[in-house]
Amino acid sequence: MWKITIFMSCFFSLTIAAQAELTTSITESYHDGEWIESGKTEYSYDVDGNLSERSSSIWDGARWKEVSKSTFTYNGANQITTIIDEETDVLSFNPPTITRHTLSYTNGKLTEDLAENYDGSAYSLHSRLTLVYSNDVLGYAESQLWNGAAWELTTESNKITASYTVDGLVEAIVVENNWDGSAWLEGTRTVRTFDINDRIFSEEFQQLYDGSYADIGVKLEHEYDTNGNRTKTEYFGYSDDGWVLAYDDTFTYDTSVLMSDIVHPFVYSELELLVLGHQNINKPLSQLESDGNGTNSSRLINSYSDDVLGNADFLL
């Protein structure tokens, strides 16, 4: 099923003189007391500090195999105008699947993402994502598919709708899908609570059943440092014993360096910000995932152009 895909949009220029660049993110899995490399994402930037290419690879035990690559172009306001995504099935000899996204803006805000598929010789229309605003606030985003003559809602379409508190915080996000011609048949809802600093504290997930939303027994809770960086996310499942911790992610930062002082790909569009609900303040170093018993399972390590020591040192 085709889903709404969220894309990175850059809305300002970064001055790159003497700035460190995030160049590589390595993913490792924990097995028998040691860390084993499993994935790698590499980043390249243009002269304005905008992300120009992102490539992801997997480690097959002997070498890295590229599985996806995205290239980006920008307008004079450093907003993304095109994205070309290439995905490769490393288990087959089929050519990469290529999709081109053309992004449009109105008054500086992303309003449309047009997706086209490449058949080996030409691009053809596939889908369209439309973002609708009210008083400059994103209200909803809806996807439609091209039927050869017109845009239409289908069983593969979906819609994201946000509701806000009186203070402008996104308190609920509804994702509807599977349009049957008159109504959405499936849906999920994320309900948020906030701490005293208006940061997301918890996110609880609900499913559409018989026309109304009911809890499915899954929630997240977040912790932050004094700078406002998210330092931990805990994932809970509900059982007969109440909420049980399934696993958690712990994040580390170089709190002496601001995000604005480095070149990085973490600059988000309105839709991404709505879903993510958070931006970090300082330079991100690593992410460590552990199970509910505190046993390590995986980690991600960011490497920068000015690194002297590996950022894995910050994990333990």
N, C-alpha and C positions, 0 to 999 in steps of 0.2 A: 504494500500500500504506500502510495506517495504521501509524504508528510510535509508539513511546513518546515522548511529548513531555515535556520537563522544564520545570517551572515554578518561578518565583521565590517563595519563601516567606519572610516576615519573622518573626523569632522574638523580636525585642526592639524597644523603642520608642527613637526618637532624639529627643533634646532639640533643638528646632529654633531656639531663640532665638539670634539672631546667627550662625547656621550658614549657610554657603553651600550652595546646592542645585545639583546637576547638572541643567541644564535642557535641553540640546540636544547631540546628537552628530551631526556632519556627516561624511559620507563623500565623498571626492573621488577622481577618477581622473586619472592623469597622461598627457597627450597633447601631443606636439609641444612639450615644454618648459614646459607650463603645467598648473596644477591646475584641473580642472573639477568643479563640484559634481554629485553623482549621487544621493545619498541623504541623508535626514535622519530622526532619531528624536528625539521630544520627550517630556519627562517631567513629570508633575504629581504632587503629593504631598498627603496629608491633613494635618490639624493635628498628628498624632503623628509625622509624617515618613515615613509609609509611602507607597510608590508607589501612587497611585490611578489613573493613566492613563498609558499608553505608546502613542504613535502613530508610525507610520513612513510616510514619503512618498518618492517619486522625483521627480527633476527632469526635465521633458520638453523643456527648452530654453527654456521661457517661464514656467512656473509649477510649483509643487509640487503633486503629486497624491497624496492619501492612499491607501495600499494596504493598511494594516492598523491596527487599534486594539485595545488590550486595556484593560479596566477591572477594578479589583480592589476587593474589600471584605474586611474583617478582623473578627476576634473581639476580645474584651477583652485577649487576650494578644498582640495585633498579629500574629497568624497569618492568612494568607490563607484565607478561607472560600469565596469565589467568584471566578472569572475569566470574563469574557465576551470572547471573541475574535471580531473582525470582520475578514474579509479581502475585499478588493474587486479584481476583475479590471478594471484600467483600460482594457483593450482591448475590453471589451464593455459592454453596458448592463444586465447582469444585476444583481440586488440582491446585497448583500454576503452571504458565507457566514458564518453566526453559530454559534458553539459556546459552550456554557456548561459550565464546570468547577466542580464542587462538591468541596471538599477536606475530608477528615476526619482527625482526630488522635487518638492514644491516648498518654496520658502525655507530651504535648507533642511527639510525633513524627508526621510525616505518614504515614498508613497507607492512604489511599485517595483516588483522584482519579476522580470520576464525570463522564463527558463526555456531553453531550446536544446534539443538533443542532436548530436552529430552522428550521421549514418555512414561516415567514411568519405563522403564527398561534399555534403552540405548540411546546414543546420535546419531543423524544422521545429515549429512551435510545439511546446508540450504543456506548460502550465504557467499560471500567473498568480502572484501573491499581491494583494492590494491592502494597503494600510490606510485606515481611516482615523482622522483626528477630530477632536472637538475642543475648541478653545486651545489649540496647540498641544493637547494631551492625547496620546494614543488611546483610542477606544477599542478598536478591534482590528484584526488582520484575517483575511479570508482568501483561500486558495480556490482557483478554478482550473479546469482542464480544457484544452482546445480539442474540439470534436471534428475539426477539418473545415468548419465554416463559422463557428462562433465559440465564445467562452461559455462554459456551463458548470454548475455544481454537479458532482458525481459522487459515487460511493468512495472515491479516492480523495475527495475534497475534505478540507477541515477549516475550522475557524477558532481563533483565539480571541477571547473577550476579557477585558480587565475591569475590575471595579475598584474604586478608590475611597480612602477615608477622607474626612473633611480637611485633613492636613495634606492631602495629595499623595499619600502612601498607597501602594498597590496591595490591597488587603485580600484579594481573591483573583485567581486566573482560571477561566473555564476554557477547556479545549474540547471542541465538538467535532465529530467526524462521522463518516458513513451517511451521506445525504441520500435519502430515498426518493427525492422528488418533491417532498413537502415538509420534511422535518429531519433533524439530525437524530440518528438512531443510537449513537454511542457518545459518551462524554466523560471527562474527568475534571475535577475541580481541586485546586490547591488553595487552602485557606491559611492565611498568615497571621501571626501575632508579632508584636514589636516590643523592644526593650525601651527603657526611658530615654535612650538616645536615638529613637526612631530607626533602629537597625532591626532586621528580621531576626526574631528569636526562634520561632517555630514555624514549620510548614506541615500541615496535615492534609492527606490526600483522600479524595472521595471519588466514588464511581456513580454513574447514572444508572439507576434501577427503576423501571416502571415510571419514568417521568420525574423522579426526584433523586437527589444526591444523598448517598449514604457513605459513612466512613468505611474504609477498606483495611484499617488497622496498620497503616504505615505513616510515619511522621519523621521529620528531621528537626534537630535543634542545633543552633549555632552559637559559637562563642567568639569574642573579639578581644584584641589587645587595646591598650589605651589610645593608640593612634587610629583605631577604627578598622584595622586589618582583620579579616576573618581567620581565626587561628584554629578552629575545630568545627567539624560538622559530624554530628552523631545520627546514625540511622537506626530507628526503632521499629520493631514489629509488635503487634498486640497479640497476646495469648491469654490463656486462663489465669496466668499469674500477673497480668497487667502488661505494661510496656516493657519490652526486653530489648537491650542493646544488641543489634546484629553486627554492626561494624562502625568504625569511625575513620575520618580523615583528619590528619593534623597538618597544618601549614606553617612554614617558617619564612621569615623575611629578614632582609637587611634593613633595619629600621633607621639607619643613618642615610639612606638613599630614597628619595621620592620617586614615584612612578614617572613624574614629569621630567626627571633627570636622566632617564634611560630611554633607549629606543626599543619598543616592544610592540607586539601585535594585539595587546589587550585593550583596544579602543572599540567601543561598542555602539551599535545602532540603537534606536528607540525600542525596537522589538526585543533585542538581546537584553537591554537593561530592564525591561519589563519582566522578562522571565528570570533573569539572574538575580535581580533585586539588590545587587551589591557590586561595588568596585573597591579594589584594594588601594591603599594609600602608599605603601612602600614596596620596594623591590622584592618580588617573590623568588624564593630560593628552592623550596621543595614541598612535596606533598607525600605524606606517609599514610597508608591504609593499614588498619589492624582490625582483627575480628573482635567479637564481643568479649573474648577472654584476654585481649591485649596482645595476641600473637601477630607478628608482622605478616602481611600478605603481599603488598606491592608498594612501590614508591616511584615518584617522579622527581627528577633533578634537573633544574634549569642551569644552563651554562651561558656565560656572558663573555663578550670580547675582551673584557678587562680582568677576567678571573685569574687569580694566582693559585688558590687552593680550590679543590673540588667542593661543591656545595653539599655533597653527601655528609660532610662534617657537621652540618647544622641539624641533621636528622636525629642524632642520638645524644 
